[in-house]
């Protein structure tokens, strides 16, 4: 298993980045955003200081499970987010 896992959004971008990195890096694409606010509810917990309540879409659940498995096996996880999410805090609950 690679010591470093790099997660990018785009598979094409992943292939490019993979070409620059050595054998100690595994690059995987999330193929876009892997979580979002629920479209059918308020999506914030009012009693917990309006904390956002995210969900993983059904079509991303298998990919997220794979990324979590790879993240647990890696020494370091690098999240290479696109600029549209650069200001968002990133948290992974493994």
N, C-alpha and C positions, 0 to 999 in steps of 0.2 A: 504494500500500500504506500502511496506517496505521502511524504511528510507534510506537504502543503496542499490544501484544497483551495482552489480559486473559483468562486462562483460569479459568473457574469450573466447578463440577461440574454444576450444574443448568441446563438450557436456560431454564427459567422465570426463575431468578435472573439469568441472563445477559441476558435481555430487559429486566428491571428495571434492572440496572446500566447497560446500554447507553443507557437513557433519560436517565441522569444525566451521561454522559460526552460529550465533543464528537467531532467528526469525525476527530480524531487517534487515536481508540481503536477497535480492533476487539475485540469480545467473542465468545469461542467457548466452548462447553461441552464438557467431557470426558465428560459423561453418566455420572458416577460415577467410580470409581477406575480408573486405566488400567494398573496393575501390581499384582501380588500375588505372594506366595510360592507356589512350586510345591507342589501338594497331594500329589504322588506321590514326592517326595524329601525329604531333610532340610532343604533350602533354605537352608543356611548353609555357608560355606566354613570348615571347622575350621582349616585351615592358614593362613588369613588373618584370624586373630583373630575368628572366628565372624561374618564379614561376611555379611549377608543376601544371598541370591541371588534376585533378582526376575525375573519373566517377564511379558510382555505377553500377555494372553489373545488367542486368534485373532480374536474378535469386536471387538477394540479396535485391531488392527494398522493398519488403514486410517486410522482417526481419529488415532492417534499419528503416523503418517507425515504427515498433513495438518498437525497441530499443530507438528511439527518444521519443516516447510517454512515455515509462517507465522512461527515463532519466528526462523528464520534471516533473514527479510526485515524483521523489526521491529527498531527501535532498542532498545526496552525490552520485556521480558516480565514481566507481573505475574501471579503465581499467587495467586488468591483462593480458598484452600482452605477447606473446611468445618471446623467445630470438631473433628470426629472425627479429623482429620489434622493439627491445628494443631501438635502437639508433634513430629511426624515431620519429620526433615530432608528437604528436597526437593532432588533433584539431577536435572538433565537433561543427557543426553549427546547433544549435537547433532552 
